[in-house]
Amino acid sequence: MSSGQPSDSEEPRADPLREEESDEDRCSNRTSSPRAGRGGAGTQGSWRLEAAADGGTGSGGRGSSACDSLFAWICRRTVRRGPFVDPARDHYRTMTRLYSSMSPATDSVNLSTQTHGAVFNLEYSPDGSVLTVACEQTEVLLFDPVSSRHIKTLVEAHEDCVNNIRFLDNRLFATCSDDTTIALWDLRKLNSKVCSLHGHASWVKNIEYDTHTRLLVTSGFDGNVITWDTNRFTEDGCPHKKFFHTRYLMRMRLTPDCSKMLISTSSGYLLILHDLDLTQSLEVGSYRILRARRAPLSTGSSAGSRSGGSCHTIDSKTHPHREGLSPRNSLEVLTPEIPGERDRGNCITSLQLHPKGWATLLRCSSNMDDQEWTCVYEFQEGAPPRPPVSPRCSLRLTHYIEEANVGRGYIKELCFSPDGRLICSPYGYGVRLLAFDEHCAELSDCMPVRTALLREIRSIYSHSDVVLTSKFSPTHCQFASGCLSGRVALYQPHF
């Protein structure tokens, strides 16, 4: 095959292992439409990889979108290949080079001189056009992540620390605070809140959103998980009800398809609600199992060790609220296995979900607060069914790594990249980019038989204080981190 463009009647043979074929050649052979079939004519010159080699400067008017073009080209790459090509092997070298070249942008948002305090949370809008910053001193900051331009400061957005931000769509977002309230905001009218929501009795720590039912879901240190019907919100708020209650609640998350709810606790338990139905209520705060001492983990081939810890299930036979109802909201209680903590308790401080729903990501600390780990647990959906008397165990520890024990007492929020190949984890005064293997492969392509260490792709130290939070952009090849002194750093590939 010649190195030039393919003819109308000939489809280029794609060989992912050819070392001599450059990324530029492969990029220039893409057809102009994701749905173009065999024999499609023409190419899309705007996706040429050479444009990214300038590191975002480019020439001929292409500089402003060079990084965006590279990232968009990677996202669209799999749908532009033939049916017999393995897309993972085809572009892992490009992904590895891209991720390992991430460096602090020269125009990072430096807010150290401001009075907003520590950065507790970062959140991008779904279209990646806005970066929001939750601050210790009652403020919410909004930036353009591409230009690092400051858009707006929501002064006194709350009466206490702002803990978490969640976008409902490209214009509506919610914030929660230690003042026990949740606030709804509209990007088109930031001079005032859309409404304030009251219902929690203690600090509100995180927010989720069910896109199917349009229910906002919040959790706080009062142990309550509350649902809010945003279909009927007014200036005075919106209808709400307590969905769930448990002691020691730290974080709550919904899986991407909203079929499960995961709740982490300061006592080391992980609660999973399967077949989630947010219209029903379930309270388990009085159950003895949640107050019981942690069962010792077996090192043999028991069900507990295979699932990454001991587990219990509360089903319709044992739960009074479940009797006579459809099999929804079945509760599973796990004690996830933590490396090095087989004889001691632990606290699950941070909880995230893989963007494809394949796994959960935990940041754990020992009860003595002298060790920290980042752990990945695979969902065991395809496991053989167990006898009715056996507990359901749906998680298995696949990867882990020990973290720097810096900034004791502060929660460090980690995150997945949009494609799920990479983990960004706060590490002392910087961040670490972690992958499942040295090629930044998909989790499904490198699932270990035994628990394996996460691979460090890159460590970046760009802060002068402890990093507390990190977040990947959903659309641009960029991520951000925030630290205790209030600085926000932006990172992008450097060629």
Disulfide bonds with the S-S distance in Angstrom:
Cys311-Cys393 1.94
